[in-house]
Amino acid sequence: MEAKQPKTKLFGLIGKNISYSFSQRYFSEKFKTEKLENYQYQNFDIQSISKFNDILIQNPNLKGLNVTIPYKETILPLLDKISSKAQRIGAVNTIRITKKGNLKGYNTDEYGFRKSLTPLLTKDHKKALILGTGGASKAIAYSLKKLNIPYQFVSRKDGSDFIYDSLTSEIISEHQIIINCTPLGTSPNINDCPDIPYEAITNKHLLYDLIYNPSETLFLKKGREQGAITSNGLNMLELQAEKAWKIWNK
């Protein structure tokens, strides 16, 4: 009698236009390196969050999911439970599927960002500008609050603290940390960058881009050329991925 093959433990990423995904490469390599047989990671590229339930029905062996743009906020009503931190942030990027099939949402972006930002901070870094107002920016704001760093939002529309057209050199000088939470500059659109007064950036600034592909966006390049400390989002992604792995394996 043949031995029964163990069921594949499936994990995945929910998002829109995610062929570039860091997560699939990261976890597939992790499973290979750690010799985790019968573990698989898959992209679920959906054009609408209304397709989320189809994924669950069609993949009963799902154990956990990552969530990326544009669904970090719209996923909330579809979950059975949300961690207190994710509730406070207002965005979820990790879902644990329990043995009973319940869905619990977490936010590991906040952890990844805070842990990757902290070693870069100096006494000059007193206030921050967050570029963008999507789900990722909410986790960034939460992190800055925990680090006691005052912050203000910048977006294209009225309703934020600043719109791009209102940014002056003086505002840039007053905010020594600038974090890009927009997709501007992501490969293949590498010639795009947020429209800010880069000439006002100095060696007292820190520019952080959540984008990791390319490794140096035009936003970071312009900052580096002005003498700023710069960092892309790769370390944040690695940290949040490992945190998600711990959550899935509780």
Order of alpha helices (4+ residues) and beta strands (2+ residues): beta-alpha-beta-alpha-beta-beta-alpha-beta-beta-alpha-beta-alpha-beta-beta-alpha-beta-beta-alpha-beta-alpha
